[in-house]
Amino acid sequence: MSTPEPIAPGTAQRALRNILLPLDGSELAEGALMPALDLAARHGASVHLAYVLELPVLLPGYPEPPPEAGSEDQEKQAADYLNGIEDRVTPASGVQLLTHVRWGEVTKSIVDLSDELEIDLVVMTTHGRGGFARAWLGSVADGLLRNSTKPLLVLRGKEDTFSESAYPKHVLVPLDGSERAEAALEMLPVLLPASGARISLAAVLQEPAYYPTAYPSHAVSTVQLWERQKARAESYMAEVSSRLDTQGVHEVQIHAIVSRSIATSLIDFAEREAVDFVVLSTHGRRGMSRFVIGSVADKLIRAAEVPVLVVPRREEA
C-alpha cells in the first residue's frame, strides 16, 4: 500500500491521532480496514481494532448467566481474530495497530472505549446501495450516531475510499447557517489531500407555498422576501468559502437550492453532480436530537450511495 503525502502542519483544526474500527468478524465490517489504514498512514495515526462480546440477556428465573457466557474461549477467539488482522496488515501498512476485546453491550462499549482511548474518528462499513445492514444500524451505527461525541465515518464497502489514488473528488457539505452545521467544516482539511477536492457548500431553502391573492402587492412582497433569503444564504456561504480558503481548501462552490424537501434535494444533488463524499454535522451532545437525525442526517445516511461523515459539534467545556 502506498503512503499518501503527510498533512502539512497547521493545516487542519482537528487532528487524527487515534482511529477506532469496530469489527464483528464479518467481511462487511472489514471493508473499513483499508480506508482506516490509509487515513492513519497519512496522519501518522494509530488504528484501534475493537471486538465486543455481548453477554446474553438474562431471562426471568435465571439470575445467573449460563456457564459458557463470558468464557475465556470466546475472548481468546476474538483476540486471535484481531491479532491475525494485525499480523497480516501491519508489515505492509507501517501503521500501528492495537487490539481491544471488551464484554458488554456493543454500542455502550464502543462509546466508552472511544472516550477512554481519546478516539478522533470511528470508521464503519455498511452495505450501501440500499442503506445500513439492519443489525449494524440497530446495534452499532445508529447507537453511535445518537450517543457518541466522536466523528463517525460511514463507508459503503469500498476498500479504496481513501487510498492515494481514490480520495474523494467532490464533497458535499450541507449548511443551515448554524455553528452546529459548521462543525463539519473542521474535518475537511483533515480528510482531504493537500491538492484538495471540489467542495460544494449547499444551503436548502424550503420553497414557500404560494396562494392565490387578490392583492398583487402581497405576491410581490413574498417574492422579494424570498429573494432576500436566497441572497443572505449565498452571502453566508461565500463567507464560509473565504474561511476555508485560509485553511488550504480552495476549490469551493456554493449552491442555494430551492426545494420543499431538504433531504431529498440533497440526495438528488449528490446524484446529479457526481458527489462521492458527504460531510454533515449533528448536535453531538450525548443523545442526539431526534429531530436532527430523524429529518436530514438520518435520511442522507440511509439513502446516499456514497460515504458519509457525521461530525458532532464539540461539547462545551
C-alpha positions in Angstrom: 0.0 0.0 0.0 1.4 3.4 -1.0 1.8 6.0 1.7 0.0 9.3 0.9 1.8 12.6 1.4 1.5 13.7 5.1 -0.6 16.7 6.0 1.2 20.0 6.3 1.5 21.1 10.0 -1.2 23.6 11.0 -3.5 22.9 8.1 -6.3 21.3 10.0 -8.3 22.3 13.0 -8.7 18.7 14.1 -6.0 16.1 14.1 -6.2 12.3 13.6 -4.2 10.5 16.2 -6.4 7.6 17.1 -8.9 5.8 14.7 -11.3 3.2 16.0 -12.5 0.4 13.8 -15.3 -1.8 15.4 -15.2 -5.4 14.0 -17.5 -8.4 14.3 -15.7 -11.0 12.2 -17.6 -10.3 9.0 -16.2 -9.2 5.6 -18.6 -6.3 5.7 -17.1 -4.9 8.8 -13.5 -5.5 7.5 -14.4 -3.4 4.4 -13.5 -0.3 6.6 -10.0 -1.6 7.3 -8.1 -0.3 4.3 -9.7 3.2 4.4 -8.8 3.4 8.1 -5.2 2.3 7.4 -4.9 4.8 4.5 -6.0 7.7 6.7 -3.8 6.5 9.6 -0.7 6.3 7.3 -1.3 9.8 6.0 -1.7 11.3 9.5 0.7 9.1 11.4 -2.2 7.8 13.5 -2.8 4.6 15.3 -5.7 2.2 14.4 -7.5 0.5 17.2 -9.4 -2.7 16.3 -12.3 -3.4 18.7 -14.3 -6.5 19.1 -17.2 -6.5 21.6 -18.5 -9.8 23.0 -22.1 -9.5 24.2 -23.3 -11.2 27.3 -26.7 -13.0 26.9 -29.8 -11.3 28.2 -31.0 -13.0 31.4 -34.5 -14.3 31.4 -36.8 -14.3 34.5 -36.0 -17.3 36.7 -32.3 -17.4 35.5 -30.4 -15.0 37.8 -27.0 -16.2 36.6 -25.7 -16.4 33.0 -25.1 -19.9 31.6 -21.6 -21.4 32.2 -20.5 -20.7 28.7 -21.3 -17.0 28.9 -18.2 -14.8 29.1 -16.0 -17.8 28.6 -12.3 -17.4 28.1 -12.6 -19.4 24.8 -14.8 -16.7 23.3 -12.4 -14.0 24.4 -9.4 -15.9 23.0 -11.2 -16.4 19.7 -11.9 -12.7 19.4 -8.3 -11.8 20.4 -6.9 -14.3 17.9 -9.1 -12.9 15.2 -7.9 -9.3 15.8 -4.3 -10.4 16.2 -4.5 -12.2 12.9 -5.6 -9.0 11.2 -2.8 -7.1 13.0 -0.2 -9.6 11.8 -1.5 -9.5 8.3 -1.6 -5.8 7.6 0.9 -4.1 9.9 4.1 -5.1 7.9 2.6 -3.7 4.6 1.0 -0.6 6.0 3.5 0.5 8.6 0.6 1.6 10.8 0.5 0.9 14.5 -2.5 -1.4 15.2 -3.8 -2.0 18.7 -6.4 -4.6 19.6 -9.2 -4.4 22.2 -11.7 -7.1 23.3 -14.5 -6.0 25.5 -17.5 -7.6 27.1 -20.9 -5.7 27.2 -23.5 -4.0 25.2 -21.9 -3.2 21.8 -22.8 0.5 21.4 -22.0 1.4 25.0 -18.8 -0.5 24.9 -17.6 1.3 21.8 -18.7 4.7 23.1 -16.8 4.1 26.4 -13.7 2.8 24.5 -13.8 5.8 22.3 -13.7 8.1 25.3 -11.1 6.0 27.1 -8.7 6.0 24.1 -9.4 9.6 23.1 -10.5 8.4 19.6 -10.6 11.1 16.9 -12.6 9.1 14.3 -14.7 5.9 14.3 -14.8 4.1 10.9 -17.5 1.6 10.0 -18.8 -0.1 6.8 -22.4 -0.6 5.8 -24.0 -2.5 2.9 -24.5 0.8 1.0 -26.8 0.9 -2.0 -29.9 0.2 0.0 -28.9 1.5 3.4 -27.5 0.1 6.6 -27.4 -3.6 7.3 -30.2 -3.7 9.9 -28.0 -5.5 12.5 -25.4 -2.8 12.3 -27.8 0.1 12.2 -29.8 -1.2 15.2 -27.0 -2.2 17.4 -24.0 -0.1 16.5 -24.2 2.6 13.8 -27.5 4.0 14.9 -26.4 3.9 18.6 -23.2 5.7 17.8 -25.0 8.4 15.9 -27.2 9.1 18.9 -24.8 8.6 21.8 -21.2 9.2 20.7 -19.4 12.6 20.5 -16.8 11.3 18.1 -16.9 11.8 14.3 -18.3 8.7 12.5 -17.3 7.8 9.0 -19.9 5.5 7.4 -18.5 3.7 4.3 -20.3 1.7 1.7 -18.0 -1.3 1.4 -15.4 0.2 -1.0 -12.0 -0.6 0.3 -10.1 2.1 -1.6 -12.1 5.2 -0.5 -9.1 7.0 1.0 -6.2 5.4 -0.9 -3.8 7.8 -2.6 -5.5 7.4 -6.0 -9.1 7.3 -4.8 -9.6 10.2 -2.4 -13.0 11.9 -2.8 -13.1 14.3 -5.7 -16.4 16.1 -5.0 -17.5 16.6 -1.4 -21.0 17.9 -0.4 -21.3 19.8 2.9 -24.9 20.8 3.8 -25.1 24.0 5.8 -28.0 25.8 7.5 -26.3 28.9 8.9 -25.7 27.4 12.4 -22.4 26.9 14.2 -23.6 23.3 14.7 -23.6 22.6 11.0 -20.3 24.3 10.6 -18.6 21.7 12.8 -18.4 19.5 9.8 -16.0 22.0 8.1 -13.3 21.2 10.6 -12.8 17.8 9.1 -12.4 18.9 5.5 -8.6 19.8 5.8 -8.1 16.6 7.8 -9.6 14.1 5.4 -8.8 15.7 2.1 -5.3 15.7 0.5 -3.3 18.9 0.0 -4.3 19.1 -3.6 -7.9 19.3 -2.4 -11.2 18.2 -3.8 -14.1 20.2 -5.2 -16.3 21.2 -2.2 -19.9 22.0 -2.7 -21.5 24.0 0.2 -25.2 23.7 -0.1 -28.0 25.5 1.7 -31.5 24.3 1.1 -34.2 27.0 1.2 -37.6 25.4 1.7 -39.8 26.6 -1.1 -42.7 28.7 0.2 -46.3 27.8 -0.6 -47.9 30.4 -2.9 -51.6 31.1 -2.5 -53.9 33.0 -4.9 -54.4 36.5 -3.7 -56.4 39.5 -4.8 -53.6 41.8 -3.7 -50.7 41.8 -6.2 -48.6 43.8 -3.7 -48.7 40.8 -1.3 -47.4 38.5 -4.0 -44.6 40.9 -4.9 -43.5 41.3 -1.3 -43.4 37.5 -0.9 -41.2 37.1 -3.9 -38.9 39.9 -2.7 -38.7 38.3 0.8 -37.7 35.0 -0.8 -35.1 36.6 -3.0 -33.6 38.3 0.1 -33.4 35.0 1.9 -31.6 33.4 -1.0 -29.2 36.3 -1.2 -28.4 36.0 2.5 -27.8 32.3 2.2 -25.4 32.9 -0.7 -23.6 35.7 1.2 -23.2 33.4 4.2 -21.8 30.5 2.2 -19.4 32.9 0.4 -18.1 34.0 3.8 -17.6 30.3 4.8 -15.8 29.7 1.5 -13.4 32.5 2.3 -12.6 31.0 5.7 -12.0 27.6 4.1 -9.6 29.2 1.6 -7.4 30.4 4.5 -7.3 26.8 5.7 -6.0 25.5 2.4 -9.4 24.4 1.0 -9.5 26.4 -2.2 -11.9 24.8 -4.7 -15.3 25.7 -3.1 -18.6 26.2 -4.9 -21.8 27.5 -3.3 -25.3 26.3 -4.0 -28.6 27.8 -2.7 -31.1 25.1 -3.5 -34.9 25.7 -3.6 -36.9 22.7 -2.5 -39.7 21.6 -0.3 -37.7 18.6 1.0 -34.3 19.3 2.4 -33.1 15.7 2.4 -34.5 14.7 -1.0 -32.9 17.8 -2.6 -29.5 17.0 -1.2 -29.7 13.4 -2.3 -30.8 14.4 -5.8 -27.9 17.0 -5.9 -25.4 14.3 -4.8 -26.5 12.0 -7.6 -26.8 14.7 -10.3 -23.4 16.3 -9.5 -21.5 13.1 -9.0 -20.8 13.8 -5.3 -18.6 11.0 -3.9 -18.5 12.1 -0.2 -20.9 13.8 2.2 -19.9 15.6 5.4 -22.5 16.8 7.8 -22.8 17.8 11.4 -25.1 16.9 14.3 -25.7 18.2 17.8 -23.1 15.8 19.3 -24.4 16.1 22.9 -24.7 12.7 24.4 -28.0 11.7 22.9 -28.6 13.2 19.5 -31.7 15.3 18.9 -34.4 13.1 17.3 -35.3 16.0 15.1 -31.8 16.2 13.6 -31.1 12.6 13.0 -34.7 11.8 12.1 -35.0 14.5 9.4 -32.0 15.3 7.3 -29.0 13.4 8.6 -30.8 10.1 9.0 -32.2 10.2 5.5 -28.8 11.2 4.0 -27.0 8.4 5.8 -29.6 5.8 4.8 -30.2 6.9 1.2 -26.9 8.3 0.0 -24.8 5.7 -2.0 -21.5 7.4 -1.1 -19.5 7.6 2.2 -21.0 9.9 4.8 -19.0 11.5 7.6 -21.1 12.6 10.6 -19.3 15.2 12.8 -20.7 16.0 16.2 -20.4 19.6 17.4 -17.8 19.8 20.1 -19.3 19.7 23.6 -19.0 22.8 25.6 -16.3 22.7 28.3 
